[in-house]
Amino acid sequence: MAAIGVHLGCTSACVAVYKDGRAGVVANDAGDRVTPAIVAYSANEEIVGLAAKQNRIRNISNTVMKVKQILGRSQKCGPWTWLLSNYP
């Protein structure tokens, strides 16, 4: 029997598999075991992970990050206003 564990953090995500008494963290296509939790949209594609993180300065209006920090908060000012006002 196999089990899969997913970690969705505020800034990163990773996946682990437990099978045959052994656990291992799954590497992404770049070989990293942790992927930045960032998604960017362009006219032709969706970009995720490290590529989206590196591209966020040029495409900030179409980049989504820190989503977990706004979950469950009051929507008086709207999620994007809060997110952009707390961007480092």
C-alpha positions in Angstrom: 0.0 0.0 0.0 1.3 3.5 -0.8 0.4 6.8 0.7 1.0 10.3 -0.6 1.6 13.4 1.6 1.3 16.9 0.3 2.7 20.0 2.1 1.1 23.3 0.9 3.0 26.0 2.8 2.6 29.8 2.5 5.7 30.1 0.4 6.5 26.6 -0.8 5.0 23.1 -1.5 6.3 19.6 -1.7 5.0 16.0 -2.1 6.2 12.8 -0.4 5.4 9.2 -1.1 5.4 6.3 1.5 5.7 2.9 -0.2 7.2 -0.4 0.8 8.2 0.9 4.2 10.2 3.8 2.8 9.3 7.5 2.5 10.8 9.8 -0.2 10.2 13.4 -1.2 9.3 13.7 -4.9 11.6 16.0 -6.9 10.1 18.5 -9.4 11.2 18.8 -13.1 14.2 20.9 -12.0 15.3 18.3 -9.5 14.4 20.4 -6.4 12.4 18.8 -3.7 10.6 22.0 -2.7 8.7 24.2 -5.2 7.8 27.8 -4.6 4.0 28.2 -4.2 3.7 30.9 -6.9 1.6 30.9 -10.1 1.9 33.4 -12.9 -0.4 33.8 -15.9 0.6 35.2 -19.3 -1.3 35.5 -22.6 -0.3 32.1 -23.7 0.5 30.0 -20.6 0.5 29.4 -16.9 3.9 29.4 -15.1 4.4 27.8 -11.7 7.2 27.4 -9.2 10.6 28.8 -9.6 10.0 30.2 -13.1 7.0 32.1 -11.8 9.0 33.4 -8.8 11.8 34.6 -11.1 9.3 36.2 -13.4 7.2 38.0 -10.8 8.9 41.4 -11.1 8.1 41.6 -14.8 4.6 40.2 -14.4 3.5 41.2 -10.9 -0.1 42.0 -11.9 -0.7 38.5 -13.1 1.3 36.6 -10.4 -0.4 34.9 -7.5 1.5 34.3 -4.3 1.0 34.2 -0.5 -2.6 32.9 -1.0 -2.7 31.0 2.2 -2.1 34.2 4.2 -5.4 35.7 3.0 -7.6 32.6 3.5 -10.2 33.2 6.2 -9.6 36.9 6.5 -12.2 39.6 6.3 -12.9 40.7 2.7 -13.6 44.4 3.6 -10.8 45.7 1.5 -10.7 42.7 -1.0 -7.9 40.1 -1.1 -5.8 41.8 -3.7 -5.6 45.1 -1.8 -4.5 43.2 1.3 -2.0 41.1 -0.6 -0.4 44.0 -2.5 -0.2 46.1 0.6 1.8 43.3 2.4 4.1 42.5 -0.4 7.7 42.8 0.8 
